[in-house]
Amino acid sequence: MPSRLLLMLCIVATGAVADPLSDARTAELRNLVHQDCGSCHGMRLNGGLGPALTPEALQGKNRDFLVITIREGRPGTPMPPWKTLLGEADIEWIVDYLKTSEVAP
């Protein structure tokens, strides 16, 4: 059994939760959102090549759908999968940031 799968099973079995992301990591992710995501979704995330990513635009969007979209990308569109560059905790933080934050740079 791969060690990652074993770790995930242990977390589920014990109810343990991963440590929160560090302040430095969240700053990196915030920058990624505004620079990398902003290059397609607009520098203010109000839309561009890709749709708007403001809290208002994402209101009513399922959190799991957004996590999967970032992780796997959107086939047939310019939206790439980010799973090779971001961990699950990173992706979940980004979704929460986009849905709950004033995303002004």
Biopython code that builds the backbone (N, CA, C, O; Angstrom):
import numpy as np
from Bio.PDB.StructureBuilder import StructureBuilder

atoms = [
    (1, "MET", "N", (0.852, -1.172, 0.000)),
    (1, "MET", "CA", (0.000, 0.000, 0.000)),
    (1, "MET", "C", (0.897, 1.235, 0.000)),
    (1, "MET", "O", (1.775, 1.361, 0.854)),
    (2, "PRO", "N", (0.686, 2.137, -0.942)),
    (2, "PRO", "CA", (1.514, 3.342, -0.972)),
    (2, "PRO", "C", (1.402, 4.124, 0.335)),
    (2, "PRO", "O", (0.347, 4.151, 0.969)),
    (3, "SER", "N", (2.510, 4.758, 0.728)),
    (3, "SER", "CA", (2.543, 5.447, 2.013)),
    (3, "SER", "C", (1.542, 6.596, 2.077)),
    (3, "SER", "O", (0.986, 6.853, 3.144)),
    (4, "ARG", "N", (1.297, 7.290, 0.974)),
    (4, "ARG", "CA", (0.327, 8.393, 0.975)),
    (4, "ARG", "C", (-1.071, 7.874, 1.287)),
    (4, "ARG", "O", (-1.805, 8.487, 2.063)),
    (5, "LEU", "N", (-1.436, 6.758, 0.691)),
    (5, "LEU", "CA", (-2.737, 6.160, 0.952)),
    (5, "LEU", "C", (-2.828, 5.725, 2.406)),
    (5, "LEU", "O", (-3.859, 5.920, 3.050)),
    (6, "LEU", "N", (-1.764, 5.142, 2.924)),
    (6, "LEU", "CA", (-1.739, 4.720, 4.323)),
    (6, "LEU", "C", (-1.917, 5.925, 5.241)),
    (6, "LEU", "O", (-2.669, 5.857, 6.213)),
    (7, "LEU", "N", (-1.238, 7.015, 4.944)),
    (7, "LEU", "CA", (-1.370, 8.230, 5.736)),
    (7, "LEU", "C", (-2.805, 8.741, 5.696)),
    (7, "LEU", "O", (-3.353, 9.128, 6.728)),
    (8, "MET", "N", (-3.416, 8.746, 4.519)),
    (8, "MET", "CA", (-4.794, 9.212, 4.413)),
    (8, "MET", "C", (-5.735, 8.326, 5.211)),
    (8, "MET", "O", (-6.654, 8.827, 5.858)),
    (9, "LEU", "N", (-5.521, 7.025, 5.174)),
    (9, "LEU", "CA", (-6.350, 6.109, 5.956)),
    (9, "LEU", "C", (-6.184, 6.354, 7.447)),
    (9, "LEU", "O", (-7.158, 6.290, 8.197)),
    (10, "CYS", "N", (-4.966, 6.634, 7.885)),
    (10, "CYS", "CA", (-4.715, 6.934, 9.300)),
    (10, "CYS", "C", (-5.414, 8.222, 9.714)),
    (10, "CYS", "O", (-5.973, 8.309, 10.807)),
    (11, "ILE", "N", (-5.382, 9.206, 8.852)),
    (11, "ILE", "CA", (-6.046, 10.474, 9.154)),
    (11, "ILE", "C", (-7.542, 10.258, 9.299)),
    (11, "ILE", "O", (-8.159, 10.759, 10.239)),
    (12, "VAL", "N", (-8.124, 9.512, 8.371)),
    (12, "VAL", "CA", (-9.557, 9.239, 8.439)),
    (12, "VAL", "C", (-9.888, 8.439, 9.692)),
    (12, "VAL", "O", (-10.864, 8.733, 10.383)),
    (13, "ALA", "N", (-9.076, 7.428, 9.983)),
    (13, "ALA", "CA", (-9.339, 6.561, 11.130)),
    (13, "ALA", "C", (-9.211, 7.298, 12.464)),
    (13, "ALA", "O", (-9.968, 7.032, 13.398)),
    (14, "THR", "N", (-8.252, 8.223, 12.551)),
    (14, "THR", "CA", (-8.014, 8.913, 13.814)),
    (14, "THR", "C", (-8.741, 10.239, 13.911)),
    (14, "THR", "O", (-8.835, 10.820, 14.992)),
    (15, "GLY", "N", (-9.250, 10.717, 12.801)),
    (15, "GLY", "CA", (-9.896, 12.017, 12.801)),
    (15, "GLY", "C", (-8.903, 13.162, 12.806)),
    (15, "GLY", "O", (-9.291, 14.314, 12.996)),
    (16, "ALA", "N", (-7.624, 12.864, 12.601)),
    (16, "ALA", "CA", (-6.593, 13.902, 12.602)),
    (16, "ALA", "C", (-6.774, 14.814, 11.404)),
    (16, "ALA", "O", (-7.235, 14.389, 10.344)),
    (17, "VAL", "N", (-6.412, 16.046, 11.583)),
    (17, "VAL", "CA", (-6.520, 17.037, 10.517)),
    (17, "VAL", "C", (-5.127, 17.580, 10.230)),
    (17, "VAL", "O", (-4.323, 17.771, 11.142)),
    (18, "ALA", "N", (-4.854, 17.823, 8.961)),
    (18, "ALA", "CA", (-3.545, 18.361, 8.581)),
    (18, "ALA", "C", (-3.344, 19.735, 9.219)),
    (18, "ALA", "O", (-4.304, 20.465, 9.466)),
    (19, "ASP", "N", (-2.096, 20.071, 9.478)),
    (19, "ASP", "CA", (-1.773, 21.385, 10.016)),
    (19, "ASP", "C", (-2.222, 22.459, 9.038)),
    (19, "ASP", "O", (-2.172, 22.259, 7.824)),
    (20, "PRO", "N", (-2.665, 23.607, 9.569)),
    (20, "PRO", "CA", (-3.031, 24.695, 8.663)),
    (20, "PRO", "C", (-1.809, 25.190, 7.904)),
    (20, "PRO", "O", (-0.673, 25.012, 8.342)),
    (21, "LEU", "N", (-2.057, 25.803, 6.776)),
    (21, "LEU", "CA", (-0.966, 26.338, 5.965)),
    (21, "LEU", "C", (-0.306, 27.490, 6.717)),
    (21, "LEU", "O", (-0.968, 28.233, 7.440)),
    (22, "SER", "N", (0.996, 27.627, 6.539)),
    (22, "SER", "CA", (1.741, 28.707, 7.189)),
    (22, "SER", "C", (1.356, 30.043, 6.572)),
    (22, "SER", "O", (0.801, 30.100, 5.475)),
    (23, "ASP", "N", (1.659, 31.115, 7.295)),
    (23, "ASP", "CA", (1.413, 32.455, 6.766)),
    (23, "ASP", "C", (2.195, 32.683, 5.484)),
    (23, "ASP", "O", (1.698, 33.310, 4.549)),
    (24, "ALA", "N", (3.424, 32.171, 5.441)),
    (24, "ALA", "CA", (4.245, 32.323, 4.232)),
    (24, "ALA", "C", (3.597, 31.609, 3.048)),
    (24, "ALA", "O", (3.577, 32.136, 1.936)),
    (25, "ARG", "N", (3.066, 30.403, 3.289)),
    (25, "ARG", "CA", (2.435, 29.654, 2.197)),
    (25, "ARG", "C", (1.160, 30.342, 1.732)),
    (25, "ARG", "O", (0.905, 30.406, 0.529)),
    (26, "THR", "N", (0.360, 30.853, 2.649)),
    (26, "THR", "CA", (-0.863, 31.526, 2.219)),
    (26, "THR", "C", (-0.539, 32.799, 1.438)),
    (26, "THR", "O", (-1.272, 33.161, 0.517)),
    (27, "ALA", "N", (0.554, 33.483, 1.796)),
    (27, "ALA", "CA", (0.981, 34.655, 1.024)),
    (27, "ALA", "C", (1.381, 34.236, -0.388)),
    (27, "ALA", "O", (1.056, 34.924, -1.356)),
    (28, "GLU", "N", (2.085, 33.108, -0.509)),
    (28, "GLU", "CA", (2.460, 32.597, -1.838)),
    (28, "GLU", "C", (1.216, 32.257, -2.651)),
    (28, "GLU", "O", (1.138, 32.574, -3.838)),
    (29, "LEU", "N", (0.252, 31.618, -2.015)),
    (29, "LEU", "CA", (-0.968, 31.231, -2.718)),
    (29, "LEU", "C", (-1.791, 32.454, -3.119)),
    (29, "LEU", "O", (-2.364, 32.489, -4.208)),
    (30, "ARG", "N", (-1.850, 33.448, -2.250)),
    (30, "ARG", "CA", (-2.560, 34.681, -2.577)),
    (30, "ARG", "C", (-1.917, 35.331, -3.811)),
    (30, "ARG", "O", (-2.619, 35.793, -4.710)),
    (31, "ASN", "N", (-0.600, 35.361, -3.846)),
    (31, "ASN", "CA", (0.105, 35.906, -5.000)),
    (31, "ASN", "C", (-0.181, 35.076, -6.255)),
    (31, "ASN", "O", (-0.394, 35.637, -7.330)),
    (32, "LEU", "N", (-0.186, 33.769, -6.128)),
    (32, "LEU", "CA", (-0.487, 32.898, -7.258)),
    (32, "LEU", "C", (-1.877, 33.194, -7.804)),
    (32, "LEU", "O", (-2.062, 33.295, -9.017)),
    (33, "VAL", "N", (-2.850, 33.333, -6.914)),
    (33, "VAL", "CA", (-4.216, 33.628, -7.352)),
    (33, "VAL", "C", (-4.246, 34.907, -8.172)),
    (33, "VAL", "O", (-4.829, 34.942, -9.255)),
    (34, "HIS", "N", (-3.615, 35.962, -7.655)),
    (34, "HIS", "CA", (-3.714, 37.251, -8.327)),
    (34, "HIS", "C", (-2.840, 37.341, -9.571)),
    (34, "HIS", "O", (-3.186, 38.054, -10.512)),
    (35, "GLN", "N", (-1.729, 36.639, -9.594)),
    (35, "GLN", "CA", (-0.843, 36.710, -10.753)),
    (35, "GLN", "C", (-1.164, 35.622, -11.782)),
    (35, "GLN", "O", (-1.469, 35.926, -12.936)),
    (36, "ASP", "N", (-1.096, 34.374, -11.368)),
    (36, "ASP", "CA", (-1.286, 33.266, -12.312)),
    (36, "ASP", "C", (-2.750, 33.108, -12.722)),
    (36, "ASP", "O", (-3.061, 33.058, -13.912)),
    (37, "CYS", "N", (-3.637, 33.029, -11.750)),
    (37, "CYS", "CA", (-5.055, 32.903, -12.083)),
    (37, "CYS", "C", (-5.547, 34.190, -12.750)),
    (37, "CYS", "O", (-6.338, 34.163, -13.693)),
    (38, "GLY", "N", (-5.049, 35.325, -12.225)),
    (38, "GLY", "CA", (-5.450, 36.619, -12.767)),
    (38, "GLY", "C", (-5.068, 36.827, -14.221)),
    (38, "GLY", "O", (-5.685, 37.635, -14.915)),
    (39, "SER", "N", (-4.052, 36.105, -14.691)),
    (39, "SER", "CA", (-3.658, 36.277, -16.086)),
    (39, "SER", "C", (-4.766, 35.839, -17.042)),
    (39, "SER", "O", (-4.836, 36.336, -18.166)),
    (40, "CYS", "N", (-5.623, 34.926, -16.621)),
    (40, "CYS", "CA", (-6.766, 34.511, -17.444)),
    (40, "CYS", "C", (-8.100, 35.021, -16.904)),
    (40, "CYS", "O", (-9.007, 35.337, -17.674)),
    (41, "HIS", "N", (-8.215, 35.098, -15.597)),
    (41, "HIS", "CA", (-9.483, 35.472, -14.963)),
    (41, "HIS", "C", (-9.567, 36.969, -14.667)),
    (41, "HIS", "O", (-10.503, 37.416, -14.003)),
    (42, "GLY", "N", (-8.604, 37.739, -15.149)),
    (42, "GLY", "CA", (-8.576, 39.178, -14.915)),
    (42, "GLY", "C", (-7.791, 39.498, -13.655)),
    (42, "GLY", "O", (-7.916, 38.801, -12.648)),
    (43, "MET", "N", (-6.989, 40.539, -13.706)),
    (43, "MET", "CA", (-6.118, 40.876, -12.575)),
    (43, "MET", "C", (-6.905, 41.185, -11.311)),
    (43, "MET", "O", (-6.379, 41.029, -10.209)),
    (44, "ARG", "N", (-8.135, 41.613, -11.443)),
    (44, "ARG", "CA", (-9.008, 41.806, -10.281)),
    (44, "ARG", "C", (-9.980, 40.634, -10.139)),
    (44, "ARG", "O", (-10.915, 40.682, -9.339)),
    (45, "LEU", "N", (-9.746, 39.586, -10.922)),
    (45, "LEU", "CA", (-10.544, 38.361, -10.911)),
    (45, "LEU", "C", (-11.993, 38.605, -11.284)),
    (45, "LEU", "O", (-12.883, 37.849, -10.894)),
    (46, "ASN", "N", (-12.225, 39.678, -12.051)),
    (46, "ASN", "CA", (-13.571, 40.018, -12.502)),
    (46, "ASN", "C", (-13.922, 39.369, -13.836)),
    (46, "ASN", "O", (-14.974, 39.660, -14.405)),
    (47, "GLY", "N", (-13.058, 38.497, -14.340)),
    (47, "GLY", "CA", (-13.311, 37.814, -15.595)),
    (47, "GLY", "C", (-12.391, 38.324, -16.687)),
    (47, "GLY", "O", (-11.908, 39.455, -16.643)),
    (48, "GLY", "N", (-12.167, 37.494, -17.634)),
    (48, "GLY", "CA", (-11.300, 37.782, -18.774)),
    (48, "GLY", "C", (-11.473, 36.625, -19.733)),
    (48, "GLY", "O", (-12.586, 36.338, -20.172)),
    (49, "LEU", "N", (-10.369, 35.953, -20.063)),
    (49, "LEU", "CA", (-10.453, 34.732, -20.858)),
    (49, "LEU", "C", (-11.280, 33.693, -20.096)),
    (49, "LEU", "O", (-12.088, 32.975, -20.686)),
    (50, "GLY", "N", (-11.066, 33.624, -18.785)),
    (50, "GLY", "CA", (-11.844, 32.750, -17.913)),
    (50, "GLY", "C", (-12.901, 33.539, -17.171)),
    (50, "GLY", "O", (-12.856, 34.769, -17.157)),
    (51, "PRO", "N", (-13.853, 32.855, -16.552)),
    (51, "PRO", "CA", (-14.927, 33.551, -15.840)),
    (51, "PRO", "C", (-14.424, 34.275, -14.592)),
    (51, "PRO", "O", (-13.314, 34.028, -14.120)),
    (52, "ALA", "N", (-15.254, 35.165, -14.070)),
    (52, "ALA", "CA", (-14.939, 35.888, -12.841)),
    (52, "ALA", "C", (-14.783, 34.906, -11.677)),
    (52, "ALA", "O", (-15.462, 33.881, -11.611)),
    (53, "LEU", "N", (-13.868, 35.247, -10.759)),
    (53, "LEU", "CA", (-13.628, 34.425, -9.575)),
    (53, "LEU", "C", (-13.895, 35.217, -8.290)),
    (53, "LEU", "O", (-13.304, 34.932, -7.248)),
    (54, "THR", "N", (-14.762, 36.184, -8.364)),
    (54, "THR", "CA", (-15.116, 36.964, -7.184)),
    (54, "THR", "C", (-16.057, 36.158, -6.301)),
    (54, "THR", "O", (-16.702, 35.225, -6.780)),
    (55, "PRO", "N", (-16.147, 36.502, -5.014)),
    (55, "PRO", "CA", (-17.094, 35.788, -4.141)),
    (55, "PRO", "C", (-18.523, 35.821, -4.693)),
    (55, "PRO", "O", (-19.257, 34.838, -4.586)),
    (56, "GLU", "N", (-18.907, 36.948, -5.279)),
    (56, "GLU", "CA", (-20.256, 37.052, -5.846)),
    (56, "GLU", "C", (-20.445, 36.083, -7.010)),
    (56, "GLU", "O", (-21.484, 35.431, -7.120)),
    (57, "ALA", "N", (-19.444, 35.992, -7.872)),
    (57, "ALA", "CA", (-19.537, 35.102, -9.036)),
    (57, "ALA", "C", (-19.538, 33.635, -8.614)),
    (57, "ALA", "O", (-20.124, 32.791, -9.292)),
    (58, "LEU", "N", (-18.886, 33.335, -7.500)),
    (58, "LEU", "CA", (-18.788, 31.942, -7.038)),
    (58, "LEU", "C", (-19.889, 31.566, -6.058)),
    (58, "LEU", "O", (-19.994, 30.408, -5.652)),
    (59, "GLN", "N", (-20.712, 32.544, -5.676)),
    (59, "GLN", "CA", (-21.800, 32.266, -4.753)),
    (59, "GLN", "C", (-22.689, 31.175, -5.341)),
    (59, "GLN", "O", (-23.089, 31.251, -6.503)),
    (60, "GLY", "N", (-22.989, 30.184, -4.553)),
    (60, "GLY", "CA", (-23.826, 29.083, -5.013)),
    (60, "GLY", "C", (-23.064, 27.975, -5.726)),
    (60, "GLY", "O", (-23.635, 26.925, -6.021)),
    (61, "LYS", "N", (-21.785, 28.192, -6.005)),
    (61, "LYS", "CA", (-20.964, 27.142, -6.623)),
    (61, "LYS", "C", (-20.530, 26.167, -5.534)),
    (61, "LYS", "O", (-20.088, 26.581, -4.462)),
    (62, "ASN", "N", (-20.656, 24.905, -5.806)),
    (62, "ASN", "CA", (-20.285, 23.854, -4.877)),
    (62, "ASN", "C", (-18.777, 23.864, -4.637)),
    (62, "ASN", "O", (-17.990, 23.891, -5.583)),
    (63, "ARG", "N", (-18.381, 23.841, -3.367)),
    (63, "ARG", "CA", (-16.959, 23.875, -3.002)),
    (63, "ARG", "C", (-16.205, 22.712, -3.631)),
    (63, "ARG", "O", (-15.118, 22.903, -4.177)),
    (64, "ASP", "N", (-16.769, 21.504, -3.562)),
    (64, "ASP", "CA", (-16.091, 20.335, -4.128)),
    (64, "ASP", "C", (-15.901, 20.480, -5.636)),
    (64, "ASP", "O", (-14.865, 20.080, -6.168)),
    (65, "PHE", "N", (-16.888, 21.047, -6.329)),
    (65, "PHE", "CA", (-16.773, 21.280, -7.763)),
    (65, "PHE", "C", (-15.597, 22.212, -8.056)),
    (65, "PHE", "O", (-14.832, 21.979, -8.992)),
    (66, "LEU", "N", (-15.457, 23.273, -7.248)),
    (66, "LEU", "CA", (-14.362, 24.218, -7.458)),
    (66, "LEU", "C", (-13.009, 23.574, -7.172)),
    (66, "LEU", "O", (-12.044, 23.819, -7.896)),
    (67, "VAL", "N", (-12.929, 22.753, -6.125)),
    (67, "VAL", "CA", (-11.679, 22.042, -5.811)),
    (67, "VAL", "C", (-11.301, 21.139, -6.980)),
    (67, "VAL", "O", (-10.149, 21.133, -7.412)),
    (68, "ILE", "N", (-12.251, 20.388, -7.486)),
    (68, "ILE", "CA", (-11.985, 19.477, -8.607)),
    (68, "ILE", "C", (-11.589, 20.259, -9.852)),
    (68, "ILE", "O", (-10.701, 19.835, -10.591)),
    (69, "THR", "N", (-12.234, 21.390, -10.093)),
    (69, "THR", "CA", (-11.914, 22.215, -11.257)),
    (69, "THR", "C", (-10.471, 22.688, -11.211)),
    (69, "THR", "O", (-9.760, 22.614, -12.212)),
    (70, "ILE", "N", (-10.034, 23.174, -10.049)),
    (70, "ILE", "CA", (-8.644, 23.626, -9.928)),
    (70, "ILE", "C", (-7.695, 22.439, -10.042)),
    (70, "ILE", "O", (-6.687, 22.519, -10.743)),
    (71, "ARG", "N", (-8.002, 21.352, -9.369)),
    (71, "ARG", "CA", (-7.109, 20.194, -9.369)),
    (71, "ARG", "C", (-6.998, 19.562, -10.755)),
    (71, "ARG", "O", (-5.896, 19.256, -11.209)),
    (72, "GLU", "N", (-8.119, 19.368, -11.422)),
    (72, "GLU", "CA", (-8.143, 18.606, -12.679)),
    (72, "GLU", "C", (-8.184, 19.473, -13.928)),
    (72, "GLU", "O", (-7.970, 18.969, -15.030)),
    (73, "GLY", "N", (-8.456, 20.773, -13.779)),
    (73, "GLY", "CA", (-8.597, 21.633, -14.945)),
    (73, "GLY", "C", (-9.954, 21.431, -15.602)),
    (73, "GLY", "O", (-10.805, 20.706, -15.086)),
    (74, "ARG", "N", (-10.144, 22.076, -16.739)),
    (74, "ARG", "CA", (-11.388, 21.952, -17.503)),
    (74, "ARG", "C", (-11.031, 21.523, -18.914)),
    (74, "ARG", "O", (-10.663, 22.363, -19.735)),
    (75, "PRO", "N", (-11.133, 20.228, -19.216)),
    (75, "PRO", "CA", (-10.799, 19.755, -20.567)),
    (75, "PRO", "C", (-11.562, 20.532, -21.637)),
    (75, "PRO", "O", (-12.742, 20.844, -21.478)),
    (76, "GLY", "N", (-10.873, 20.832, -22.714)),
    (76, "GLY", "CA", (-11.478, 21.564, -23.818)),
    (76, "GLY", "C", (-11.476, 23.070, -23.616)),
    (76, "GLY", "O", (-12.008, 23.816, -24.438)),
    (77, "THR", "N", (-10.871, 23.514, -22.509)),
    (77, "THR", "CA", (-10.756, 24.947, -22.234)),
    (77, "THR", "C", (-9.293, 25.249, -21.909)),
    (77, "THR", "O", (-8.496, 24.324, -21.750)),
    (78, "PRO", "N", (-8.931, 26.520, -21.810)),
    (78, "PRO", "CA", (-7.559, 26.861, -21.421)),
    (78, "PRO", "C", (-7.235, 26.581, -19.947)),
    (78, "PRO", "O", (-6.080, 26.719, -19.545)),
    (79, "MET", "N", (-8.229, 26.190, -19.131)),
    (79, "MET", "CA", (-7.992, 25.957, -17.698)),
    (79, "MET", "C", (-7.178, 24.682, -17.504)),
    (79, "MET", "O", (-7.664, 23.583, -17.767)),
    (80, "PRO", "N", (-5.911, 24.837, -17.034)),
    (80, "PRO", "CA", (-5.054, 23.662, -16.862)),
    (80, "PRO", "C", (-5.294, 22.990, -15.505)),
    (80, "PRO", "O", (-5.824, 23.612, -14.584)),
    (81, "PRO", "N", (-4.905, 21.731, -15.390)),
    (81, "PRO", "CA", (-4.931, 21.096, -14.066)),
    (81, "PRO", "C", (-3.760, 21.623, -13.230)),
    (81, "PRO", "O", (-2.646, 21.767, -13.733)),
    (82, "TRP", "N", (-4.019, 21.906, -11.962)),
    (82, "TRP", "CA", (-2.980, 22.429, -11.073)),
    (82, "TRP", "C", (-2.463, 21.362, -10.116)),
    (82, "TRP", "O", (-1.633, 21.658, -9.257)),
    (83, "LYS", "N", (-2.939, 20.128, -10.249)),
    (83, "LYS", "CA", (-2.584, 19.075, -9.287)),
    (83, "LYS", "C", (-1.099, 18.747, -9.241)),
    (83, "LYS", "O", (-0.625, 18.213, -8.238)),
    (84, "THR", "N", (-0.362, 19.046, -10.282)),
    (84, "THR", "CA", (1.074, 18.756, -10.243)),
    (84, "THR", "C", (1.862, 19.846, -9.525)),
    (84, "THR", "O", (3.016, 19.638, -9.150)),
    (85, "LEU", "N", (1.241, 21.007, -9.334)),
    (85, "LEU", "CA", (1.931, 22.130, -8.693)),
    (85, "LEU", "C", (1.392, 22.467, -7.305)),
    (85, "LEU", "O", (2.093, 23.080, -6.499)),
    (86, "LEU", "N", (0.155, 22.071, -7.025)),
    (86, "LEU", "CA", (-0.482, 22.419, -5.763)),
    (86, "LEU", "C", (-0.976, 21.169, -5.051)),
    (86, "LEU", "O", (-1.498, 20.244, -5.674)),
    (87, "GLY", "N", (-0.803, 21.160, -3.746)),
    (87, "GLY", "CA", (-1.354, 20.079, -2.941)),
    (87, "GLY", "C", (-2.835, 20.311, -2.671)),
    (87, "GLY", "O", (-3.366, 21.386, -2.947)),
    (88, "GLU", "N", (-3.488, 19.302, -2.133)),
    (88, "GLU", "CA", (-4.918, 19.402, -1.847)),
    (88, "GLU", "C", (-5.216, 20.538, -0.861)),
    (88, "GLU", "O", (-6.195, 21.264, -1.034)),
    (89, "ALA", "N", (-4.382, 20.693, 0.165)),
    (89, "ALA", "CA", (-4.593, 21.778, 1.136)),
    (89, "ALA", "C", (-4.448, 23.141, 0.465)),
    (89, "ALA", "O", (-5.183, 24.073, 0.794)),
    (90, "ASP", "N", (-3.510, 23.266, -0.473)),
    (90, "ASP", "CA", (-3.339, 24.516, -1.221)),
    (90, "ASP", "C", (-4.604, 24.837, -2.015)),
    (90, "ASP", "O", (-5.105, 25.961, -1.986)),
    (91, "ILE", "N", (-5.102, 23.841, -2.713)),
    (91, "ILE", "CA", (-6.285, 24.028, -3.559)),
    (91, "ILE", "C", (-7.496, 24.378, -2.705)),
    (91, "ILE", "O", (-8.267, 25.269, -3.061)),
    (92, "GLU", "N", (-7.668, 23.694, -1.595)),
    (92, "GLU", "CA", (-8.796, 23.993, -0.710)),
    (92, "GLU", "C", (-8.680, 25.410, -0.148)),
    (92, "GLU", "O", (-9.686, 26.108, -0.023)),
    (93, "TRP", "N", (-7.465, 25.840, 0.191)),
    (93, "TRP", "CA", (-7.272, 27.204, 0.683)),
    (93, "TRP", "C", (-7.670, 28.213, -0.385)),
    (93, "TRP", "O", (-8.337, 29.203, -0.086)),
    (94, "ILE", "N", (-7.266, 27.969, -1.625)),
    (94, "ILE", "CA", (-7.599, 28.878, -2.726)),
    (94, "ILE", "C", (-9.113, 28.989, -2.887)),
    (94, "ILE", "O", (-9.644, 30.092, -3.020)),
    (95, "VAL", "N", (-9.804, 27.863, -2.874)),
    (95, "VAL", "CA", (-11.265, 27.890, -3.012)),
    (95, "VAL", "C", (-11.886, 28.702, -1.882)),
    (95, "VAL", "O", (-12.739, 29.555, -2.125)),
    (96, "ASP", "N", (-11.461, 28.442, -0.651)),
    (96, "ASP", "CA", (-12.009, 29.188, 0.488)),
    (96, "ASP", "C", (-11.691, 30.671, 0.375)),
    (96, "ASP", "O", (-12.539, 31.513, 0.672)),
    (97, "TYR", "N", (-10.482, 30.995, -0.049)),
    (97, "TYR", "CA", (-10.071, 32.390, -0.233)),
    (97, "TYR", "C", (-10.967, 33.071, -1.266)),
    (97, "TYR", "O", (-11.451, 34.180, -1.037)),
    (98, "LEU", "N", (-11.182, 32.418, -2.384)),
    (98, "LEU", "CA", (-11.991, 33.008, -3.442)),
    (98, "LEU", "C", (-13.449, 33.177, -3.023)),
    (98, "LEU", "O", (-14.090, 34.164, -3.385)),
    (99, "LYS", "N", (-13.971, 32.225, -2.268)),
    (99, "LYS", "CA", (-15.380, 32.270, -1.887)),
    (99, "LYS", "C", (-15.679, 33.206, -0.719)),
    (99, "LYS", "O", (-16.810, 33.672, -0.577)),
    (100, "THR", "N", (-14.682, 33.486, 0.113)),
    (100, "THR", "CA", (-14.986, 34.210, 1.351)),
    (100, "THR", "C", (-14.246, 35.528, 1.487)),
    (100, "THR", "O", (-14.475, 36.259, 2.451)),
    (101, "SER", "N", (-13.390, 35.844, 0.575)),
    (101, "SER", "CA", (-12.518, 36.990, 0.751)),
    (101, "SER", "C", (-12.841, 38.103, -0.229)),
    (101, "SER", "O", (-13.375, 37.879, -1.315)),
    (102, "GLU", "N", (-12.504, 39.279, 0.185)),
    (102, "GLU", "CA", (-12.458, 40.366, -0.783)),
    (102, "GLU", "C", (-11.157, 40.159, -1.535)),
    (102, "GLU", "O", (-10.081, 40.364, -0.973)),
    (103, "VAL", "N", (-11.234, 39.765, -2.774)),
    (103, "VAL", "CA", (-10.052, 39.323, -3.509)),
    (103, "VAL", "C", (-9.320, 40.478, -4.207)),
    (103, "VAL", "O", (-8.576, 40.261, -5.164)),
    (104, "ALA", "N", (-9.536, 41.686, -3.727)),
    (104, "ALA", "CA", (-8.800, 42.815, -4.297)),
    (104, "ALA", "C", (-7.300, 42.623, -4.033)),
    (104, "ALA", "O", (-6.900, 42.254, -2.929)),
    (105, "PRO", "N", (-6.484, 42.876, -5.047)),
    (105, "PRO", "CA", (-5.029, 42.676, -4.870)),
    (105, "PRO", "C", (-4.427, 43.574, -3.813)),
    (105, "PRO", "O", (-3.223, 43.512, -3.563)),
]
sb = StructureBuilder()
sb.init_structure("model")
sb.init_model(0)
sb.init_chain("A")
sb.init_seg("    ")
for serial, (resi, resn, name, xyz) in enumerate(atoms, 1):
    if name == "N":
        sb.init_residue(resn, " ", resi, " ")
    sb.init_atom(name, np.array(xyz, "f"), 0.0, 1.0, " ", f" {name:<3s}", serial, name[0])
structure = sb.get_structure()
